[in-house]
Amino acid sequence: MKYKLILIPTVLLSLLIPNYFLSNSLKAQNSEDIMESVTPAIGDTSQNSLDWNGVYEGILPCASCEGIKTTIILNQDLTFVQQVQYLGTDGRIWEKKGTFKWNEAGNRITLQGIEQAPNQFIVGENMLIQLDMNGDRISGDLADKYILSKVAQASMTEDSLTDVRWQLTEMMGKPVTKSENQREPIFLIFNSEENRVNGFAGCNNFMGGFELKEGNRLTLKQMASTMMACENMETEISFLRTLEQVDNYTIKDGVLSLNKAKMSPLLVFTMAQ
C-alpha cells in the first residue's frame, strides 16, 4: 500500500498555529476571570476589624407591649446568649443560648436555632442592627429603634462604678474562680444610661435596676434572673443572695467592694480585661 504525502501549504499553517494558541490563551484567560469572580474579596470586615464580642442591650419596638427589652451576649467562641423581656407584662425573661455564624462578607451574623423571630443582625461599631424575618434592613419611622448598643467599657477609670465590666474575685472573704462548667467568670455591669445592672452569676444571667446616693450608697432593686439549671449552683445561689444585702460600695486601685454598712466587703471585683 502506498501512502500519499499531503503537504499543507505554509500559508495555511501560518493561519492555524496562531489560532490554536489564541484559543488556549482565551481559555486560560476565561478561567482566570471565572476564578476571580467566585473568589470573595479580602479586606477589613466587621468580623476581623471590630471588637464585636461583648454585651449589647436595647428596647426594641413591640406591637402588643411597652417594648422588648433585649440583651445579646456575643462570645469569642461564636456562642451567644439572648435574653428577651416583654415590658408591661408579667416580667418574665426568656433566654436562648446557642451558636451564631458570620456571612461570607463578614458584616452580619445569624443566631442559630431561632426560627420564629428575627435572628439576623448587621454588626456595626458598638452596635447590632436587627433585620426583619427575611434578612432585610427595617425601614420607616421606627428603623432607628431596631438597634442594640454595646455596653460601653471605654470609660474605665479607677474610680468609675458604671459602664465597667466587674469580674468577681472574692465572696465573703473567700476567693472565687471560674469553674470548668462555666462559660465565663461571674461578672456585673452597671449601665449609666438606663440605671440598669446586668451580669452573669455562674449559670444564669441576672438584671435589675440600681440607684446611687450620696456617700457611695447603692440600692439594687427589682432584681431578676433566668431560670436555667446547672450543676454545682451553690456559688451562684450564694452570690445572688449576697448581692441582695449590698447597700454601699467602695473603689480603690481598680478594685470594687460591695458592702453592707461598715462590715467587711461582701463581694470584691476587679476590672475585667
C-alpha positions in Angstrom: 0.0 0.0 0.0 1.3 3.3 -0.9 0.9 6.4 1.2 0.4 9.8 -0.2 2.2 12.6 1.3 -0.1 15.5 1.9 1.6 18.9 2.1 -0.1 21.7 4.0 0.7 25.0 2.4 2.8 27.3 4.5 0.2 30.0 4.4 -2.4 27.6 5.9 -0.1 26.6 8.7 0.5 30.3 9.5 -3.2 30.7 10.0 -3.8 27.5 12.0 -1.0 27.8 14.6 -1.8 31.3 15.9 -5.5 30.4 16.1 -4.6 27.3 18.2 -2.5 29.3 20.7 -5.0 32.1 20.7 -7.8 29.7 21.6 -5.9 28.2 24.5 -4.9 31.6 25.7 -8.5 32.7 25.7 -9.5 29.6 27.6 -6.8 30.3 30.3 -7.9 33.9 30.5 -11.6 33.0 30.8 -10.7 30.5 33.6 -8.8 33.2 35.5 -11.8 35.6 35.1 -14.2 32.9 36.5 -11.9 32.2 39.4 -11.7 35.9 40.2 -15.5 36.2 40.1 -16.1 33.4 42.6 -13.2 34.3 45.0 -14.5 36.6 47.8 -12.8 39.9 48.3 -10.3 40.0 51.2 -10.2 43.1 53.4 -11.4 44.7 56.6 -14.8 43.5 57.8 -16.8 43.7 60.9 -15.7 40.2 61.8 -12.0 40.8 61.5 -11.6 44.5 62.3 -14.2 45.3 65.1 -14.1 44.4 68.8 -17.5 42.7 68.4 -17.6 40.3 71.3 -19.4 41.7 74.4 -22.9 42.7 75.7 -25.5 44.5 73.6 -28.7 46.0 75.0 -31.7 47.9 73.8 -35.5 48.2 73.9 -37.0 47.1 70.5 -40.5 48.1 69.3 -43.4 45.9 70.3 -46.9 45.9 68.8 -48.6 44.4 71.9 -46.4 45.6 74.8 -44.4 48.6 76.0 -41.2 47.4 74.4 -39.0 44.3 74.1 -36.0 44.6 76.5 -33.3 42.7 74.6 -29.8 41.7 75.7 -27.5 39.7 73.5 -24.1 38.5 74.6 -21.7 37.5 71.8 -18.7 35.4 72.9 -15.4 35.0 71.0 -16.1 31.3 70.6 -19.1 32.1 68.4 -21.6 31.3 71.1 -24.4 33.7 72.2 -26.9 34.3 75.0 -30.1 36.2 74.2 -32.5 37.5 76.8 -35.9 38.9 76.0 -38.3 40.6 78.3 -41.7 42.0 77.2 -42.1 45.2 79.2 -45.5 45.8 80.7 -46.4 42.1 81.0 -45.6 39.5 83.7 -41.9 40.5 83.7 -40.7 37.0 82.6 -37.3 36.8 81.0 -36.9 34.4 78.0 -33.5 33.2 77.4 -31.9 31.4 74.4 -28.4 30.0 74.2 -26.6 28.7 71.1 -24.1 29.5 68.4 -24.0 32.1 65.7 -22.3 32.3 62.3 -21.0 35.1 60.1 -22.0 35.6 56.5 -19.3 35.4 53.8 -19.0 39.2 53.7 -18.2 39.3 57.4 -20.7 42.1 58.2 -23.7 40.2 59.7 -24.5 37.3 62.0 -27.2 34.7 62.2 -28.3 33.3 65.6 -28.7 29.6 65.1 -31.8 27.9 66.5 -34.1 30.9 66.4 -36.8 30.4 63.7 -40.0 32.1 64.9 -38.4 35.5 65.4 -35.8 37.7 63.7 -32.3 36.2 64.1 -30.1 38.2 61.8 -28.1 41.3 62.8 -25.8 43.7 61.0 -22.7 44.1 63.1 -21.5 47.8 63.3 -19.2 49.8 65.5 -20.5 49.1 69.0 -24.0 48.1 67.8 -26.2 45.3 66.4 -28.9 46.3 63.9 -31.8 43.8 63.8 -33.0 42.8 60.4 -36.5 41.6 59.6 -37.6 37.9 59.1 -36.3 38.0 55.5 -33.0 39.3 56.5 -33.7 42.8 55.1 -33.0 46.2 56.7 -36.0 47.6 58.5 -37.2 50.9 57.1 -39.7 53.5 58.1 -40.1 55.8 61.1 -39.0 53.2 63.6 -36.0 52.0 61.7 -33.5 53.6 64.2 -35.3 51.8 67.1 -34.1 48.3 66.0 -30.5 48.9 67.3 -28.8 47.2 70.3 -25.9 49.2 71.7 -22.8 47.7 73.1 -22.3 48.2 76.8 -19.6 50.8 77.0 -16.3 50.0 78.6 -14.2 52.8 77.1 -14.8 54.9 80.2 -13.0 52.6 82.6 -11.2 54.5 85.3 -10.0 53.6 88.7 -12.9 55.4 90.4 -15.7 54.6 88.0 -18.5 52.3 89.1 -20.7 52.5 86.0 -20.0 51.2 82.4 -17.3 48.9 83.6 -17.3 45.1 83.4 -16.6 44.0 87.0 -15.4 40.4 87.5 -16.0 38.7 90.8 -12.8 37.6 92.6 -13.9 37.2 96.3 -17.1 36.5 98.2 -17.5 36.7 101.9 -13.7 36.8 102.3 -13.1 33.7 100.1 -11.6 33.7 96.6 -13.9 32.9 93.7 -12.6 31.4 90.4 -14.3 30.2 87.2 -15.3 26.6 87.3 -14.8 24.2 84.4 -18.5 24.1 83.5 -18.9 27.9 83.4 -18.9 29.6 80.1 -17.3 32.7 81.6 -16.4 34.2 85.1 -19.1 35.8 87.3 -19.4 39.5 86.4 -21.7 42.5 86.6 -22.1 45.8 84.7 -23.8 49.0 85.9 -25.2 50.7 82.9 -25.3 54.5 83.5 -27.6 55.4 80.6 -30.6 53.4 82.0 -29.6 52.8 85.6 -29.7 49.1 84.9 -27.4 46.4 86.2 -26.9 43.1 84.5 -24.4 40.3 84.6 -23.7 36.5 84.8 -24.0 34.6 88.1 -22.3 31.4 87.0 -25.2 29.6 85.3 -27.9 32.2 84.9 -27.9 35.8 83.7 -29.4 38.5 86.0 -30.6 42.0 85.7 -32.3 44.8 87.6 -32.2 48.4 88.5 -29.9 50.4 90.7 -29.8 53.8 92.4 -26.8 55.8 93.6 -26.9 58.2 96.5 -24.5 60.4 98.4 -21.8 58.7 100.4 -21.4 55.9 97.9 -24.7 54.4 98.9 -26.0 51.8 96.5 -29.5 50.3 96.2 -30.2 47.4 93.9 -33.9 46.9 93.1 -36.2 44.7 91.0 -33.5 42.1 90.6 -34.4 39.1 88.4 -32.6 36.2 86.8 -33.1 33.5 84.3 -34.1 30.0 85.5 -31.6 27.7 83.9 -30.5 24.6 85.8 -26.8 23.8 86.0 -24.5 21.5 88.1 -22.9 22.9 91.2 -25.1 26.1 91.6 -24.0 26.7 95.2 -21.8 29.6 94.2 -24.4 31.2 92.1 -27.1 31.0 94.8 -24.7 32.4 97.4 -23.7 35.2 95.1 -27.3 36.3 94.3 -28.3 36.2 97.9 -25.3 38.2 99.0 -25.9 40.7 96.3 -29.3 41.5 97.8 -27.7 42.6 101.0 -25.5 45.3 99.4 -26.1 48.9 100.4 -22.8 50.7 99.6 -19.6 50.4 97.6 -16.0 51.5 97.6 -13.5 51.6 94.8 -9.7 51.7 95.3 -6.9 51.0 92.8 -9.3 49.5 90.3 -10.9 47.1 92.9 -14.7 47.3 93.6 -16.0 46.3 97.0 -19.8 45.9 97.6 -20.6 46.2 101.2 -23.3 46.2 103.9 -23.0 49.1 106.4 -19.4 49.2 107.7 -18.9 45.4 107.6 -16.1 43.7 105.8 -16.7 43.6 102.0 -19.3 41.1 100.9 -18.2 40.9 97.3 -14.9 42.0 95.7 -14.5 42.6 92.0 -11.7 43.7 89.6 -11.9 45.3 86.2 -12.2 42.6 83.5 -9.6 42.9 80.8 
